[in-house]
Amino acid sequence: MEGMDPLRIGETIKIKRIQKRITQTNLAKKLKISQTHLSNAENGRVMLSLKALLKLRDIFECTLDELVDSDRFEKKKERVKRYKLVRCSE
């Protein structure tokens, strides 16, 4: 599937985890996986299951798109911002 880059997904998970101030150990417990598996996912060596990604979506209070295709999500969000700015200035 296009956009499913394990390294980018792992980076996104790590950033969101740090922003929420959750340790790898605590997040792994919430996902019911080992800390090693989570570390491997954050470093792009393995992909998390869909079930784990859905749990992350709830934990991080974000969309699945934000987790698995953050570049496309950010571009889409930017287009919406630009449209709103144009509409407000009329």
Secondary structure, DSSP 8 states (H G I E B T S, - for coil): -TT--HHHHHHHHHHHHHHTT--HHHHHHHHTS-HHHHHHHHTTSS---HHHHHHHHHHHT--HHHHH-HHHHHHHHHHHHHHHHHHHH-
